Amino acid sequence: MDKPYHITGGIYLVLNPAIDEATLLAKLHSALQGGINVVQIWNNWHPTADKPALINKVAALCKPRNVPLLINHDWVLLRDVPALDGVHFDTVPASLPVIRDVVKRPFITGITCSGSLDTVAWAEDNGLDYVSFCSMFPSSSAGTCDIVTPLTVKRARALTNMPLFVAGGITLQNIISLKKLTSFDGIAIISGIMGADDPEQKVKQFQLALSANRI
């Protein structure tokens, strides 16, 4: 059985499930109209959240546009909620083969790399679908992540053909400057889209900046 989707790059939207649900769904709907390529639900839940219920509501918006929906960290939800298409790890999991055996269906797998090319090598060796570098720039949503240099991303490109995403403090302006230093396939964003008054237009602007400055 094949994986549900094939990730190649583009705009990767990370959702904070702790915000007001109506706001989250409305902003997501607008962003999807702008051309989002991947959606991830961040592992930042309200203590009383009904996780499967929210996942299914998000999936109901993503599926008609053929946008893959991933969960951050909590791979057990991937096992229990069929609407999910994959999992994104912040660190190398203890045993990916065990996880794959428990889930019992093909799924997308990605991982955050905070500057260590060892993580990129692990991802390549274990057949992951993409790598995301965080944080490229200072960002409140990136927490205490170390700043990743463009040179690290450039070196990663020599190690793998996997799609490479950059994340952390990404703006329309610094996409242009970053593209002059290294190549990458996509950008991962939280507040830059969800904090916009018009997420649809903001996504279109990011897509234009990403495609117009490829090297």
Salt bridges, closest charged atoms under 4 A:
GLU21 OE2 - LYS57 NZ 2.64
ASP74 OD2 - LYS51 NZ 3.94
ASP80 OD1 - ARG79 NE 2.72
ASP85 OD2 - LYS63 NZ 2.85
ASP129 OD2 - LYS3 NZ 2.90
ASP185 OD2 - ARG157 NH2 2.49
GLU200 OE2 - LYS204 NZ 3.23
